[in-house]
Amino acid sequence: MSIGAVGGAGGIDRVMQLRAQILERNAALKNATSATAAPVQAQQPAGPVSFADTLETALKQVNGAQSRASELSDAYERGETVDIAKVMLARQEASVGFEATLQVRNKLLTAYRDIMSMPV
């Protein structure tokens, strides 16, 4: 097998097609997982849920995502067999979660300031 046959434009196109197929299948699996997870969440008790509990749960999820991203990055740096796409996806997921948390915090602070500046 010649180097041109492996490293040529056809080889790159084939790799990109395989990558696209993998990403499509991954998205389909995520959709299937989220579709089956929704009924499970609906079976939770119908009692009132406080804002503090909801916020605490969200913060724990963001912290968990950041921990997973850190663990995957460390494993990749140690040379363990970890897919780089999985590492980058976990890091992006953690980053998006952190940014969303930061935006919620900013909105809460703005609302607090608005309430405190209201005349009594």
C-alpha positions in Angstrom: 0.0 0.0 0.0 1.5 3.3 -1.0 1.6 6.4 1.2 -0.4 8.4 -1.3 -3.3 5.9 -1.0 -3.5 6.3 2.8 -2.6 10.0 3.2 -4.2 11.3 0.1 -7.4 13.4 -0.2 -9.5 10.3 -0.4 -8.2 9.0 2.9 -9.0 12.3 4.6 -12.5 12.3 3.1 -13.1 8.8 4.3 -11.9 9.6 7.9 -14.2 12.7 7.9 -17.1 10.7 6.7 -16.5 8.1 9.5 -16.3 10.9 12.0 -19.6 12.4 10.8 -21.3 9.0 11.1 -20.0 8.6 14.6 -21.2 12.0 15.6 -24.6 11.3 14.1 -24.9 8.0 16.0 -23.8 9.7 19.2 -26.5 12.4 18.8 -29.1 9.7 18.1 -28.0 7.8 21.2 -28.2 11.0 23.3 -31.7 11.7 22.0 -32.8 8.1 22.7 -31.3 8.3 26.2 -33.0 11.7 27.0 -36.3 10.4 25.6 -36.3 7.4 27.9 -35.0 9.5 30.9 -37.9 12.0 30.6 -40.6 9.5 31.9 -38.4 8.5 34.8 -38.2 12.2 35.9 -42.0 12.5 35.7 -42.4 9.7 38.3 -40.8 11.8 41.0 -43.0 12.8 43.9 -45.3 15.8 43.2 -44.4 17.7 46.3 -43.2 21.3 46.2 -39.5 21.8 45.3 -37.7 24.8 46.7 -35.6 27.1 44.6 -32.6 26.5 46.9 -32.9 22.7 46.3 -33.1 23.2 42.6 -30.1 25.5 42.6 -28.1 23.2 44.8 -28.9 20.3 42.4 -27.9 22.3 39.4 -24.6 23.4 41.1 -23.8 19.8 41.9 -24.4 18.7 38.3 -22.1 21.5 37.0 -19.4 20.5 39.6 -19.8 16.8 38.5 -19.3 17.8 34.9 -16.2 19.8 35.8 -14.8 16.9 37.8 -15.4 14.4 34.9 -13.8 16.8 32.5 -10.8 17.2 34.8 -10.5 13.4 35.3 -10.7 12.7 31.5 -8.1 15.4 30.8 -5.7 14.0 33.5 -6.2 10.5 32.1 -5.4 11.7 28.6 -2.3 13.6 29.8 -1.1 10.4 31.6 -1.3 8.6 28.3 -4.2 6.3 29.1 -6.4 5.2 26.3 -9.0 8.0 26.2 -10.6 9.3 23.1 -9.6 13.0 22.6 -13.1 13.7 21.3 -14.6 12.5 24.5 -12.1 14.7 26.5 -12.9 17.8 24.4 -16.7 17.1 24.6 -16.5 16.8 28.4 -14.5 20.0 28.7 -17.0 21.9 26.5 -19.9 20.5 28.5 -18.3 21.7 31.7 -17.6 25.1 30.2 -21.1 25.6 29.0 -22.5 24.5 32.4 -20.2 26.9 34.2 -21.1 29.8 31.8 -24.8 29.1 32.4 -24.3 29.0 36.1 -22.4 32.3 35.9 -25.3 33.9 34.0 -27.8 32.7 36.5 -25.7 34.1 39.3 -25.5 37.5 37.5 -29.3 37.6 37.0 -29.8 36.7 40.7 -27.5 39.5 41.8 -29.2 42.0 39.4 -32.6 41.0 40.8 -31.3 41.4 44.4 -29.9 44.8 43.7 -33.2 45.9 42.0 -35.2 44.7 45.0 -32.9 46.4 47.5 -33.1 49.7 45.6 -36.9 49.7 45.7 -38.5 52.3 48.0 -40.4 50.8 50.9 
